[in-house]
Amino acid sequence: MGINIKEVLADMPGRRIVYGVDDKPPFPIMVLAGFQHVLTLFGATTLVPLIFGPAMGMTPAQIGFFISCVYFAMGVATLIQTHPKIGSGLPIVQGSSFSFIPPIMTIIGAYKAMGPNVVMQYIGGALVAGGLMLSIIGYSRLVGVIRKIITPVVIGPTIMAIGFSLAPVAIQYNAANYWPVSLLVVFCVFFFSLISKNKFINIFAVLSSIVIAYLVCLLGSFSGFFQPGHPAFVDLKEVVLAPWFRFKLIMPWGVPKFSFLAFGAIIAGFFAVMIESIGDYHSCSYAAGLDDPDSDTISRGIGAEGLNCALAGIFGAVGTTSYTENIGLIGLTGVASRWVVRTGAVLLIIMSMIGKLGALIATIPSPVIGGAYIALFGIIGALGIQVLMRADMGSQRNVLIVGFAFLMALGLPGWVEGQQEAFFAYGIPGQVLWAILKTPMAVAGISAAFWDTLVPGTQEERGLVSRKKQN
């Protein structure tokens, strides 16, 4: 979600398309290739509910059920996005978005005292309202107007704020619970993704690292090295008690609740999702051997993203967006068939109905999750820096804008959080403003967009000229 797949793929020797977008491979290949897409998105998509569940005080059983809801919503979202008339029609997988973590943590903080079910109802309401808004922006083609103010100078600090502002979630609340296991995950991620020369191992670097660390914790728990209550202890009781199948799909936490505070917080997430997805549509088209997506394709894609997020709110899940990792998989394998991606979506839906699977995943200890967070959140922040490279960072104009935006993103939300009563004294507008300014990526995006639009700059400075033209 921000990786320049096009440049990476261009450097790969012998890149070829084995199955085009409209090709339908033999059934065994379709299933196996579809399952590979599921494995690729599995790790990151699972980590998002594993952040929110403990934060809102869910029990292990509730977290397992939450994970199942997420799988179902992402499967449905992928089917919609790959439909050529409703969505972009590109072979692009939808999964849990890290962009929604900061705003949803704001919602959790505001309503946690009411219990997990009520929190999920407010999250659902925010996703429905925000999703419908994004859907209107997409299907009405307003996205073309908004794109004019979204430059690399704006995108860069916004993405940096997403990753780096989550450092406390990765370290203080997870990794620091037991550093040896967390560092094992970090070491494995670096080894599998950077040191190993096997491309398939590279693809599953995070998932493989989590599995290895989990097995270490499981063996330590069985041997008695980790006792009950230890952060690395694995308790399988909830897996035994969990039902084999679950079919509660619509509003599993109750009817969504709507509030201006939750809506104000979630807007920043939708802004970031739109930025990520527009870039992913171009990358996916290139990986699939297609021409760059036209404005209609992008508009349908963004419209589908909004529709998918609204449905995710109804299905009791989290926000969704396109997955760059799966675009890379298309480039690596040459399998660009939307039939393959849609098969993966069906497999994900089937997995969502296996109750014991969600319960098993919910037993992953927090230090294991913390190690994965350290790697993933750091990558997200670094991708923001990578985006800035498209602009002229030798320009004093850009250095000042980016520096100001990122500093405000790190400093202002903490102050705003402590001024809740002062903001709330102004009623609903104050609540919405508090929710927006408490979100680091919203502050970064607003700050950068304001100055980037106001201060004169050339197309080259702002990163609006393609590198080919610059060269």
Backbone hydrogen bonds, N-H to C=O, Kabsch-Sander energy under -0.5 kcal/mol:
donor,donor_aa,acceptor,acceptor_aa,energy
5,I,3,I,-2.0
8,V,4,N,-1.7
9,L,5,I,-3.1
10,A,6,K,-1.7
11,D,7,E,-0.9
11,D,8,V,-0.8
12,M,9,L,-1.5
15,R,12,M,-1.0
18,V,16,R,-0.7
18,V,334,G,-2.4
19,Y,334,G,-1.8
23,D,20,G,-0.9
30,M,26,P,-2.6
31,V,27,F,-2.5
32,L,28,P,-2.4
33,A,29,I,-2.9
34,G,30,M,-1.9
35,F,31,V,-2.4
36,Q,32,L,-1.7
37,H,33,A,-1.3
38,V,34,G,-1.6
39,L,35,F,-2.5
40,T,36,Q,-1.9
41,L,37,H,-1.9
42,F,38,V,-1.4
43,G,39,L,-0.7
45,T,41,L,-2.4
46,T,42,F,-1.9
47,L,43,G,-1.7
48,V,44,A,-1.1
50,L,46,T,-1.2
51,I,47,L,-0.8
51,I,48,V,-1.3
52,F,48,V,-1.8
53,G,49,P,-2.7
55,A,51,I,-1.3
56,M,52,F,-1.9
56,M,53,G,-0.5
57,G,54,P,-1.2
58,M,53,G,-2.5
63,I,59,T,-2.5
64,G,60,P,-2.3
65,F,61,A,-1.9
66,F,62,Q,-2.7
67,I,63,I,-2.5
68,S,64,G,-1.6
69,C,65,F,-2.0
70,V,66,F,-2.0
71,Y,67,I,-2.3
72,F,68,S,-2.1
73,A,69,C,-2.3
74,M,70,V,-2.5
75,G,71,Y,-2.0
76,V,72,F,-2.2
77,A,73,A,-2.5
78,T,74,M,-1.9
79,L,75,G,-1.8
80,I,76,V,-2.0
81,Q,77,A,-2.6
82,T,78,T,-2.0
83,H,80,I,-1.2
87,G,83,H,-2.2
89,G,81,Q,-2.2
92,I,90,L,-2.5
95,G,321,T,-2.7
97,S,319,G,-1.6
100,F,97,S,-1.0
101,I,98,F,-1.5
104,I,100,F,-2.3
105,M,101,I,-2.3
106,T,102,P,-1.4
107,I,103,P,-1.8
108,I,104,I,-2.7
109,G,105,M,-2.3
110,A,106,T,-1.7
111,Y,107,I,-1.7
112,K,108,I,-1.7
114,M,111,Y,-2.0
115,G,112,K,-2.0
119,V,115,G,-2.1
120,M,116,P,-2.7
121,Q,117,N,-1.5
122,Y,118,V,-2.0
123,I,119,V,-2.5
124,G,120,M,-2.6
125,G,121,Q,-2.3
126,A,122,Y,-2.3
127,L,123,I,-2.4
128,V,124,G,-2.3
129,A,125,G,-2.6
130,G,126,A,-2.8
131,G,127,L,-2.4
132,L,128,V,-2.3
133,M,129,A,-1.8
134,L,130,G,-2.5
135,S,131,G,-2.5
136,I,132,L,-2.1
137,I,133,M,-2.1
138,G,134,L,-2.2
139,Y,135,S,-2.9
140,S,136,I,-2.0
141,R,138,G,-1.5
142,L,137,I,-1.1
143,V,137,I,-1.5
144,G,141,R,-1.1
145,V,142,L,-1.1
146,I,142,L,-1.7
147,R,143,V,-2.0
148,K,145,V,-1.1
149,I,146,I,-1.5
150,I,147,R,-0.8
151,T,149,I,-1.1
153,V,462,R,-0.7
154,V,151,T,-1.4
155,I,151,T,-3.0
156,G,152,P,-2.6
158,T,154,V,-1.3
159,I,155,I,-2.5
160,M,156,G,-2.5
161,A,157,P,-2.1
162,I,158,T,-1.4
163,G,159,I,-2.0
164,F,160,M,-2.6
165,S,161,A,-1.5
166,L,163,G,-1.0
167,A,164,F,-1.3
170,A,166,L,-1.9
171,I,167,A,-2.8
173,Y,168,P,-1.8
175,A,170,A,-2.5
176,A,171,I,-3.1
177,N,174,N,-1.5
178,Y,175,A,-1.4
181,V,178,Y,-0.6
182,S,178,Y,-1.5
183,L,179,W,-3.1
184,L,180,P,-1.4
185,V,181,V,-1.8
186,V,182,S,-2.1
187,F,183,L,-2.7
188,C,184,L,-2.4
189,V,185,V,-2.5
190,F,186,V,-2.2
191,F,187,F,-2.6
192,F,188,C,-3.2
193,S,189,V,-2.1
194,L,190,F,-2.2
195,I,190,F,-1.2
195,I,191,F,-0.6
196,S,191,F,-3.0
199,K,197,K,-0.6
202,N,198,N,-2.1
203,I,199,K,-1.9
204,F,200,F,-1.6
205,A,202,N,-1.3
208,S,204,F,-2.8
209,S,205,A,-1.9
210,I,206,V,-2.3
211,V,207,L,-2.2
212,I,208,S,-2.3
213,A,209,S,-2.3
214,Y,210,I,-2.5
215,L,211,V,-2.4
216,V,212,I,-1.9
217,C,213,A,-2.3
218,L,214,Y,-2.7
219,L,215,L,-2.7
220,G,216,V,-2.4
221,S,217,C,-2.0
222,F,218,L,-2.4
223,S,219,L,-2.3
224,G,220,G,-0.6
225,F,220,G,-1.2
226,F,220,G,-2.1
227,Q,225,F,-0.6
230,H,227,Q,-2.5
233,F,230,H,-2.0
235,D,233,F,-0.6
236,L,234,V,-0.6
240,V,236,L,-1.7
241,L,237,K,-2.0
242,A,238,E,-1.6
246,R,353,M,-1.8
249,L,247,F,-1.2
251,M,249,L,-0.5
251,M,314,I,-3.2
254,G,251,M,-1.2
257,K,121,Q,-2.0
263,F,259,S,-2.2
264,G,260,F,-2.7
265,A,261,L,-2.0
266,I,262,A,-2.1
267,I,263,F,-1.3
268,A,264,G,-0.5
268,A,265,A,-0.6
269,G,266,I,-0.5
270,F,266,I,-1.7
271,F,267,I,-2.1
272,A,268,A,-2.0
273,V,269,G,-2.4
274,M,270,F,-2.2
275,I,271,F,-1.7
276,E,272,A,-2.4
277,S,273,V,-2.7
278,I,274,M,-2.0
279,G,275,I,-1.3
280,D,276,E,-1.9
281,Y,277,S,-2.3
282,H,278,I,-1.2
283,S,279,G,-2.1
284,C,280,D,-3.0
285,S,281,Y,-2.0
286,Y,282,H,-2.0
287,A,283,S,-2.5
288,A,284,C,-2.1
289,G,286,Y,-1.5
290,L,285,S,-3.2
298,I,294,D,-2.1
299,S,295,S,-2.6
300,R,296,D,-2.6
301,G,297,T,-2.4
302,I,298,I,-2.6
303,G,299,S,-2.5
304,A,300,R,-2.7
305,E,301,G,-2.1
306,G,302,I,-2.1
307,L,303,G,-2.3
308,N,304,A,-3.0
309,C,305,E,-2.2
310,A,306,G,-2.2
311,L,307,L,-2.3
312,A,308,N,-2.4
313,G,309,C,-1.8
314,I,310,A,-1.4
315,F,311,L,-2.5
316,G,313,G,-0.6
317,A,312,A,-3.1
321,T,95,G,-2.2
323,Y,93,V,-1.7
324,T,322,S,-0.6
327,I,323,Y,-1.0
328,G,324,T,-2.2
329,L,325,E,-1.4
330,I,326,N,-1.5
331,G,327,I,-1.9
332,L,328,G,-1.9
333,T,329,L,-2.4
334,G,330,I,-2.6
336,A,19,Y,-2.7
336,A,334,G,-0.9
338,R,21,V,-2.3
339,W,23,D,-0.6
341,V,337,S,-1.5
342,R,338,R,-2.5
343,T,339,W,-1.8
344,G,340,V,-2.2
345,A,341,V,-1.8
346,V,342,R,-1.9
347,L,343,T,-2.2
348,L,344,G,-2.0
349,I,345,A,-2.0
350,I,346,V,-2.3
351,M,347,L,-2.5
352,S,348,L,-1.7
353,M,349,I,-0.7
353,M,350,I,-1.1
354,I,351,M,-1.5
355,G,244,W,-1.0
355,G,353,M,-1.0
357,L,354,I,-1.0
358,G,354,I,-1.1
359,A,355,G,-1.8
360,L,356,K,-2.2
361,I,357,L,-2.2
362,A,358,G,-1.8
363,T,360,L,-1.3
364,I,361,I,-1.7
368,V,365,P,-0.7
369,I,365,P,-1.7
370,G,366,S,-2.8
371,G,367,P,-1.9
372,A,368,V,-1.7
373,Y,369,I,-2.5
374,I,370,G,-2.2
375,A,371,G,-1.5
376,L,372,A,-2.7
377,F,373,Y,-3.2
378,G,373,Y,-0.5
378,G,374,I,-1.3
379,I,375,A,-1.9
380,I,376,L,-2.2
381,G,377,F,-2.2
382,A,378,G,-2.3
383,L,379,I,-2.2
384,G,380,I,-1.2
385,I,381,G,-1.1
386,Q,382,A,-2.1
387,V,383,L,-2.2
388,L,384,G,-1.7
389,M,385,I,-0.9
389,M,386,Q,-0.7
390,R,387,V,-1.9
391,A,388,L,-1.5
392,D,461,E,-1.7
393,M,391,A,-1.3
395,S,392,D,-1.5
399,V,395,S,-2.3
400,L,396,Q,-2.3
401,I,397,R,-2.1
402,V,398,N,-2.9
403,G,399,V,-2.3
404,F,400,L,-2.3
405,A,401,I,-2.6
406,F,402,V,-2.6
407,L,403,G,-2.2
408,M,404,F,-2.4
409,A,405,A,-1.9
410,L,406,F,-1.6
411,G,407,L,-2.1
412,L,408,M,-2.4
415,W,411,G,-1.1
416,V,412,L,-2.7
417,E,413,P,-2.4
418,G,414,G,-1.0
419,Q,416,V,-1.5
420,Q,417,E,-0.8
423,F,419,Q,-2.1
424,F,420,Q,-2.9
425,A,421,E,-1.3
426,Y,423,F,-1.7
427,G,424,F,-1.8
430,G,426,Y,-0.6
431,Q,427,G,-2.0
432,V,428,I,-2.5
433,L,429,P,-2.4
434,W,430,G,-2.4
435,A,431,Q,-2.4
436,I,432,V,-2.2
437,L,433,L,-2.7
438,K,434,W,-1.2
439,T,436,I,-1.5
442,A,439,T,-0.6
443,V,439,T,-2.1
444,A,440,P,-2.5
445,G,441,M,-2.6
446,I,442,A,-2.7
447,S,443,V,-2.4
448,A,444,A,-2.5
449,A,445,G,-2.5
450,F,446,I,-2.3
451,W,447,S,-1.8
452,D,448,A,-2.7
453,T,449,A,-1.7
454,L,450,F,-1.9
455,V,451,W,-2.9
462,R,458,T,-2.1
463,G,460,E,-0.9
464,L,459,Q,-2.7
465,V,459,Q,-0.6
470,Q,466,S,-2.0
471,N,467,R,-2.2
